[in-house]
Amino acid sequence: MLKLEHISKTFNKGTINEKNVLNDLNLHLAEGDFVTVIGGNGAGKSTMLNAVAGVWPIDGGRIILHGTDITALPEHRRAPLIGRVFQDPMMGTAPNMQVEENLALALRRGQRRSLRWGVTAVEKERYRELLKPLGLGLEDRMSTKVGLLSGGQRQALTLLMASLRKPELLLLDEHTAALDPGTAQKVLELSDRIVEEGGLTAMMITHNMSDAISHGNRLIMMNQGKIILDIKGEEKKRLTKQYLMDMFAELSGTQLENDQVLLSK
């Protein structure tokens, strides 16, 4: 579904602030893979996701999505193919528009706009049925402006919007980091359900080791712009936090004083 081949990216090239963030990065995702991505600050996790989304051009390599080379495709041309949920619950939605209006925008992503009435009665009923399983009461607040929702409600809505048209790839960029633990757990459970029921291919960045182990069918660890560990299947199910810490120390050559340096507990 996704191939990253020899990806490189350097910021501020030729200056005193030059920073090589992605270094000959290679990654292949099969259709239906749900990959959790971990690594320390500056490992290149978010840069990798931004490269896939087309936020900025890469310096070298190729990005292939479902057989199509999208390396030179601008961000807005990739938007119909890629769903994304950000760390900040205030991103990914239009805060001054109603819940149903945000869903209508998501449903029309990549389509030609017209002057017809924005949200039809049939659509409203569909949105109500989609919101009910979230268990957040949003089906009764469809006329509420999204900016008035809680962080958890907003992230749940953003998840639904990002997956409404079944994207080729779903990117979850530390999407629970700004939430309290209880709300974060609910959003993660919703993420699992949306990925599984939709048969989606997804990548989730997290700083939480337990979440990285508990979710998805595959885990990759990054360091200095490269993937240093790739675990999947039954091996992933047997993972422990201590094993990951030991492997990081062995593969990166860096001895961590505690797991807070790399990941949160």
C-alpha positions in Angstrom: 0.0 0.0 0.0 2.8 2.4 0.9 6.5 2.3 -0.1 9.1 4.8 1.1 12.3 4.2 -0.8 15.6 5.8 0.2 13.9 9.0 1.6 16.2 11.8 2.7 15.3 15.2 4.1 17.6 17.9 5.4 16.4 21.2 6.8 18.3 24.5 6.6 20.8 23.0 4.2 24.1 24.8 3.9 23.6 26.8 7.0 24.9 26.5 10.6 21.5 25.1 11.5 21.6 22.3 9.0 19.8 19.2 10.3 19.6 15.9 8.6 16.2 14.5 9.7 15.6 11.6 7.3 18.5 9.5 6.3 18.0 6.9 3.5 14.7 5.8 5.1 13.0 2.7 3.7 9.6 1.4 4.7 7.0 -0.8 3.0 3.4 -1.1 4.4 1.1 -3.9 3.3 -2.6 -3.2 2.8 -4.3 -3.3 6.2 -1.1 -2.7 8.2 -1.6 -0.6 11.4 1.9 0.5 12.3 2.8 2.3 15.5 5.9 4.5 15.3 8.1 5.3 18.3 11.4 7.0 18.9 13.0 9.9 20.7 12.6 13.6 19.9 14.3 14.4 16.6 14.2 10.8 15.4 12.3 11.8 12.3 8.8 10.4 13.1 6.7 13.5 12.3 9.0 14.5 9.4 8.3 11.1 7.9 4.5 11.6 8.2 4.8 15.1 6.8 6.8 13.8 3.9 4.1 11.2 3.1 1.4 13.9 3.4 3.3 16.2 1.1 3.7 19.0 3.6 7.2 19.6 2.2 9.2 18.1 -0.6 11.8 15.4 0.1 15.4 15.8 -1.0 15.7 12.3 -2.4 13.9 9.0 -2.8 10.4 8.0 -3.8 7.0 7.8 -2.2 4.6 5.3 -3.7 1.0 5.0 -2.6 -1.1 2.1 -3.8 1.1 1.7 -6.9 1.2 5.4 -7.8 4.3 7.5 -7.4 3.2 10.6 -5.4 6.7 12.0 -4.7 6.1 15.1 -6.7 2.4 15.5 -5.9 1.6 18.6 -3.9 -0.2 18.3 -0.5 -3.7 19.4 -1.8 -3.5 16.7 -4.5 -2.7 14.0 -1.9 -5.5 15.1 0.5 -8.2 12.9 -1.1 -5.9 9.9 -0.7 -4.7 10.5 2.9 -6.6 11.1 6.1 -4.8 12.7 9.0 -5.4 13.4 12.7 -3.0 15.8 14.4 -1.8 16.1 18.0 -3.7 19.4 18.6 -7.5 18.8 18.9 -7.9 22.3 17.4 -6.5 21.2 14.0 -8.3 19.1 11.4 -11.7 20.8 11.9 -13.3 24.2 11.2 -14.1 25.5 14.8 -16.6 28.1 13.7 -18.7 25.6 11.7 -21.2 23.1 13.1 -20.5 19.4 13.6 -22.7 18.4 10.7 -21.1 21.0 8.5 -17.6 19.7 9.3 -18.7 16.2 8.4 -20.2 17.5 5.1 -16.8 19.1 4.3 -15.1 15.8 5.0 -17.6 13.8 2.8 -16.9 16.2 -0.1 -13.2 16.1 0.2 -11.6 15.8 -3.3 -14.9 16.5 -5.0 -16.0 19.5 -7.1 -18.0 22.0 -5.1 -21.4 23.3 -6.2 -24.0 25.9 -5.0 -26.4 23.3 -3.8 -27.7 23.3 -0.2 -24.8 22.3 2.1 -26.2 19.5 4.3 -29.2 17.5 3.1 -31.7 15.8 5.3 -30.4 12.4 4.2 -26.9 13.4 5.1 -28.0 14.6 8.5 -29.5 11.2 9.3 -26.3 9.5 8.0 -24.1 11.6 10.3 -26.4 11.0 13.2 -25.9 7.2 12.8 -22.2 7.6 12.4 -21.9 9.7 15.5 -24.0 7.4 17.8 -21.4 4.6 18.2 -18.9 7.2 19.5 -20.8 7.3 22.7 -20.1 11.0 23.2 -23.6 12.4 22.6 -22.5 14.2 19.4 -25.5 12.9 17.5 -27.6 15.3 19.6 -25.2 18.2 19.1 -24.9 18.3 15.3 -25.7 22.0 15.2 -23.1 22.8 17.8 -20.0 24.7 16.6 -17.0 22.4 16.8 -15.0 24.9 18.8 -17.3 24.4 21.7 -16.5 20.7 22.0 -14.1 19.1 24.4 -10.7 17.9 23.2 -11.8 14.3 23.3 -15.0 15.0 21.4 -13.1 17.0 18.8 -10.5 14.3 18.3 -13.2 11.6 17.9 -14.9 13.8 15.3 -11.6 14.4 13.5 -11.0 10.7 13.4 -14.5 10.1 11.9 -13.9 12.9 9.3 -10.4 11.6 8.4 -11.9 8.1 7.6 -15.3 9.1 6.2 -14.2 8.6 2.6 -12.0 5.6 3.4 -8.5 7.1 2.6 -5.8 5.0 1.1 -3.7 5.8 4.2 -4.6 7.1 7.7 -2.0 9.1 9.6 -2.3 9.6 13.3 0.3 12.1 14.5 0.4 11.7 18.3 -3.3 12.3 18.2 -3.9 11.5 21.9 -0.9 13.4 23.4 -2.9 16.5 24.4 -5.7 14.5 26.0 -6.1 13.3 29.6 -5.4 9.5 30.1 -9.0 8.4 30.3 -10.0 10.4 27.2 -6.9 9.3 25.3 -7.8 5.6 25.9 -11.3 6.2 24.5 -9.9 7.8 21.4 -7.4 5.0 20.9 -10.1 2.4 21.2 -12.1 4.4 18.6 -9.0 4.5 16.4 -8.7 0.7 16.6 -12.3 0.2 15.7 -12.2 2.7 12.7 -9.1 1.1 11.3 -10.4 -2.5 11.7 -13.9 -1.9 10.5 -12.8 0.2 7.5 -9.9 -2.2 6.6 -7.6 0.9 6.6 -3.9 1.1 6.4 -2.6 3.3 9.1 0.5 4.8 10.8 0.3 6.1 14.4 3.1 8.1 16.1 3.2 7.8 19.8 5.5 8.6 22.7 3.7 6.1 24.9 5.4 2.7 25.0 2.4 0.8 26.3 0.2 2.3 23.5 2.8 1.4 20.9 2.8 -2.2 22.1 -1.0 -2.5 22.6 -2.2 -1.1 19.3 -1.6 -2.1 15.7 -0.1 -5.2 14.2 3.3 -3.8 13.6 5.8 -1.5 15.5 8.7 0.4 14.1 11.4 2.3 16.1 13.2 5.3 14.6 16.5 6.9 15.5 18.4 9.6 13.6 16.1 9.5 10.6 16.3 5.7 10.1 14.2 2.7 11.2 16.3 0.6 13.6 13.6 -1.9 14.7 10.6 -3.4 12.9 8.5 -5.9 14.7 5.2 -7.5 13.6 2.8 -10.4 14.1 3.2 -12.8 17.0 6.6 -11.2 18.0 4.9 -7.9 18.6 2.3 -9.5 20.8 5.0 -10.7 23.1 6.7 -7.3 23.4 7.5 -5.7 26.7 8.6 -2.1 27.6 11.9 -3.4 29.0 12.7 -5.3 25.8 12.1 -2.1 23.7 14.3 -0.1 26.0 17.1 -2.7 25.8 16.8 -2.9 22.0 17.0 0.9 21.7 20.2 0.9 23.7 21.7 -1.9 21.7 20.7 -0.6 18.2 21.3 3.1 18.8 24.4 2.7 20.9 22.8 5.1 23.4 22.2 4.0 27.0 19.1 5.6 28.4 18.8 6.5 32.0 15.1 5.9 32.0 12.3 5.4 29.6 11.2 9.1 29.9 14.1 10.0 27.6 12.5 8.0 24.8 8.9 7.3 25.7 6.4 7.9 28.4 5.2 5.1 30.7 
